[in-house]
Amino acid sequence: MPEQQVPPTHSFNFVCRRYDKSPDLPWLEATYEETVEARPIELDGVVAATLFIKREDMRERAVALGWKDETTRWNAQNVTASEEITLTTTDERPKRRRLPRKK
C-alpha cells in the first residue's frame, strides 16, 4: 500500500471518504473551481479513499455523489496540541476607553 500523504491542515476544510471504492485507485472529483484526487488514508483502523476538500460546493457535490463527510471524525482524531490552544481561547473584546466630554 502506498504511504499516506496527508496535506497540511491549512490546505483543506473538509474530509470526505468512500468505503465502497478501492483506495488504491486514483479517484478524481471535480467542480469548476476545484479538482481533488482521492488518497488511501487510514482513519480508525480503516483504509478508505479520502478526499481533502477546500470549498463548500465541492463538499456538497462529493456528498451528493456518495462520499461520506468525515470532517468531524478527522478533526477529533487529528487535533494537535497547538491547535487545541487556539480552540480554547476566549473572544473577549478589549474595553473601549471613552474620551472626556468637550465643554
C-alpha positions as CSV (number, residue, x, y, z in Angstrom):
1,M,0.0,0.0,0.0
2,P,1.3,3.5,-0.8
3,E,2.5,5.8,2.0
4,Q,-0.2,8.0,3.4
5,Q,0.1,11.6,2.2
6,V,-1.9,13.9,4.3
7,P,-1.8,17.5,3.1
8,P,-1.1,20.4,5.6
9,T,-4.1,21.3,7.8
10,H,-4.4,24.8,6.3
11,S,-4.9,23.5,2.8
12,F,-8.3,21.8,3.3
13,N,-11.5,22.5,5.2
14,F,-13.4,19.2,4.7
15,V,-12.6,15.5,4.6
16,C,-14.8,13.1,2.6
17,R,-14.3,9.3,2.5
18,R,-15.7,6.5,0.3
19,Y,-15.7,2.9,1.7
20,D,-17.1,1.1,-1.3
21,K,-14.3,2.2,-3.8
22,S,-10.8,0.8,-3.9
23,P,-8.4,3.2,-2.1
24,D,-5.5,2.1,-4.3
25,L,-7.1,3.6,-7.5
26,P,-6.9,7.3,-8.4
27,W,-10.4,8.6,-7.9
28,L,-10.9,12.2,-9.2
29,E,-13.7,14.5,-8.3
30,A,-14.0,18.0,-9.8
31,T,-16.1,21.2,-9.9
32,Y,-15.5,24.3,-11.9
33,E,-13.1,25.8,-9.3
34,E,-11.6,22.7,-7.5
35,T,-10.3,19.3,-8.5
36,V,-9.2,16.8,-5.9
37,E,-7.8,13.3,-6.1
38,A,-8.6,10.6,-3.5
39,R,-5.8,9.2,-1.4
40,P,-5.7,6.0,0.6
41,I,-5.8,7.2,4.2
42,E,-6.3,5.2,7.4
43,L,-8.8,6.6,9.9
44,D,-9.9,4.5,13.0
45,G,-8.1,1.4,11.5
46,V,-10.0,1.5,8.2
47,V,-8.2,2.4,5.0
48,A,-10.5,4.2,2.5
49,A,-10.4,6.6,-0.5
50,T,-10.2,10.0,1.1
51,L,-10.7,13.5,-0.4
52,F,-9.3,16.6,1.2
53,I,-11.6,19.4,0.1
54,K,-11.1,23.2,0.3
55,R,-14.5,24.6,-0.9
56,E,-18.0,24.0,0.4
57,D,-19.6,23.5,-3.1
58,M,-17.1,20.7,-3.7
59,R,-18.0,19.0,-0.4
60,E,-21.7,19.2,-1.3
61,R,-21.0,17.7,-4.7
62,A,-19.0,14.8,-3.2
63,V,-21.7,14.0,-0.7
64,A,-24.3,14.0,-3.4
65,L,-22.2,11.6,-5.4
66,G,-22.0,9.1,-2.5
67,W,-18.9,10.3,-0.5
68,K,-19.4,10.4,3.3
69,D,-18.4,13.6,5.1
70,E,-15.9,12.6,7.9
71,T,-14.7,16.1,8.8
72,T,-15.7,15.9,12.4
73,R,-14.1,12.5,13.0
74,W,-10.9,13.6,11.2
75,N,-10.7,16.8,13.3
76,A,-11.4,14.9,16.5
77,Q,-8.6,12.5,15.8
78,N,-6.0,14.9,14.3
79,V,-6.1,18.0,16.5
80,T,-2.6,18.8,17.7
81,A,-1.7,20.5,21.0
82,S,-1.1,23.9,19.3
83,E,-4.5,23.7,17.7
84,E,-6.1,22.9,21.0
85,I,-4.7,26.1,22.5
86,T,-6.2,28.2,19.7
87,L,-9.5,26.4,20.0
88,T,-9.8,27.2,23.7
89,T,-9.0,30.9,23.6
90,T,-11.7,33.4,24.5
91,D,-13.1,36.1,22.2
92,E,-13.3,38.9,24.7
93,R,-13.2,42.4,23.2
94,P,-11.0,44.9,24.9
95,K,-12.9,47.7,26.7
96,R,-13.2,50.9,24.8
97,R,-11.8,53.9,26.5
98,R,-14.1,56.8,26.4
99,L,-12.8,60.3,25.7
100,P,-13.8,63.1,28.0
101,R,-16.7,65.2,27.0
102,K,-15.9,68.6,25.5
103,K,-17.3,71.6,27.3
